[in-house]
């Protein structure tokens, strides 16, 4: 009589495989979540556009399904920085938890630039 393997439970997620989320993918998820936050603007100066150093800029470290993120953002003048920072932290945490299935240990938010709204600062010719 041959040994027969035990039946596989198809409802068990572990029986179907594993999900690996790379750091770069988590960085893109974090950047999109930060940019989707009200008050955060995409920002790049002349040379930054060429080198790809645009805001929001993210750095993510993943170890054993746990993640720590750092997000640099640009915010328009006259916005409350602490409120936008808290909203970015919440959005990035939500996105990394629900989209990537990672446990978030912390999200550090730094306001790297304060921008001016070009349309409102131009003077009209009279």
C-alpha positions as CSV (number, residue, x, y, z in Angstrom):
1,X,0.0,0.0,0.0
2,X,1.5,3.3,-1.1
3,X,1.6,6.4,1.1
4,X,-1.0,8.9,-0.1
5,X,-0.5,12.6,0.6
6,X,-3.0,14.4,2.9
7,X,-5.6,16.3,1.0
8,X,-4.8,20.0,0.5
9,X,-7.2,22.5,2.0
10,X,-7.9,24.9,-0.9
11,X,-9.3,27.5,1.4
12,X,-6.0,27.9,3.3
13,X,-4.1,30.9,1.8
14,X,-0.8,29.3,2.7
15,X,-1.6,26.4,0.5
16,X,-1.9,28.6,-2.6
17,X,1.5,30.2,-2.5
18,X,3.2,33.3,-1.1
19,X,3.3,37.0,-1.9
20,X,6.6,38.9,-2.0
21,X,6.5,42.7,-2.2
22,X,9.8,44.3,-3.1
23,X,11.0,47.5,-1.6
24,X,10.6,49.4,-4.9
25,X,7.0,48.4,-5.3
26,X,6.2,49.5,-1.7
27,X,8.0,52.8,-2.5
28,X,5.7,53.3,-5.5
29,X,2.6,52.5,-3.4
30,X,3.7,54.9,-0.7
31,X,4.5,57.7,-3.3
32,X,1.0,57.3,-4.9
33,X,-0.7,57.3,-1.5
34,X,1.2,60.5,-0.5
35,X,0.4,62.2,-3.8
36,X,-3.3,61.3,-3.4
37,X,-3.4,63.2,-0.1
38,X,-5.1,66.6,-0.3
39,X,-2.5,69.4,-0.1
40,X,0.5,67.4,-1.4
41,X,1.8,68.6,-4.8
42,X,4.2,67.0,-7.2
43,X,7.3,69.1,-7.2
44,X,10.6,69.2,-9.1
45,X,13.0,72.0,-9.9
46,X,15.0,72.4,-13.2
47,X,17.8,69.9,-12.7
48,X,15.6,67.6,-10.5
49,X,13.3,67.0,-13.5
50,X,16.3,65.6,-15.4
51,X,17.7,63.5,-12.6
52,X,14.3,62.2,-11.5
53,X,14.5,63.7,-8.0
54,X,10.9,64.7,-7.7
55,X,8.6,65.0,-4.7
56,X,7.0,63.0,-3.2
57,X,10.1,60.9,-2.7
58,X,9.9,57.7,-0.7
59,X,12.3,55.2,0.9
60,X,10.9,52.0,2.3
61,X,12.6,49.2,4.2
62,X,10.9,45.8,4.4
63,X,11.9,43.0,6.7
64,X,9.8,39.9,7.5
65,X,6.6,41.4,6.3
66,X,7.1,44.6,8.4
67,X,7.7,48.0,6.8
68,X,9.2,51.3,7.8
69,X,8.7,54.2,5.3
70,X,10.1,57.7,4.9
71,X,8.2,60.2,2.7
72,X,9.5,63.6,1.5
73,X,6.6,65.8,0.3
74,X,6.0,69.3,-1.2
75,X,3.2,71.4,0.2
76,X,1.7,74.7,-1.1
77,X,2.2,77.9,0.9
78,X,-0.4,78.5,3.6
79,X,-1.4,74.9,4.2
80,X,-1.2,73.5,7.7
81,X,1.9,71.3,7.6
82,X,1.1,69.2,10.7
83,X,-2.4,68.3,9.4
84,X,-1.0,67.3,5.9
85,X,1.8,65.3,7.5
86,X,-0.7,63.4,9.6
87,X,-2.9,62.8,6.6
88,X,0.0,61.5,4.5
89,X,1.1,59.2,7.4
90,X,-2.5,57.8,7.5
91,X,-2.8,57.3,3.8
92,X,0.6,55.7,3.4
93,X,-0.1,53.3,6.3
94,X,-3.5,52.4,4.9
95,X,-2.1,51.8,1.4
96,X,0.8,49.7,2.5
97,X,-1.4,47.6,4.8
98,X,-4.3,47.0,2.5
99,X,-2.7,47.0,-0.9
100,X,0.6,45.2,-0.1
101,X,-0.4,43.2,3.0
102,X,2.4,44.6,5.0
103,X,2.5,45.5,8.7
104,X,3.6,49.1,9.0
105,X,5.9,49.9,11.9
106,X,6.1,53.6,11.1
107,X,5.9,56.3,8.5
108,X,8.1,59.4,8.8
109,X,7.0,62.4,6.8
110,X,9.3,65.3,6.0
111,X,8.2,68.5,4.2
112,X,11.0,68.9,1.8
113,X,9.6,71.9,-0.1
114,X,7.0,74.6,0.3
115,X,5.7,75.7,-3.1
116,X,3.8,78.7,-4.3
117,X,0.7,78.5,-6.5
118,X,2.0,80.0,-9.8
119,X,-1.5,80.9,-11.0
120,X,-2.3,83.0,-7.9
121,X,1.1,84.7,-7.7
122,X,1.1,86.1,-11.3
123,X,0.1,89.7,-11.6
124,X,-2.3,90.5,-14.3
125,X,-1.5,93.2,-16.8
126,X,-3.8,96.1,-16.5
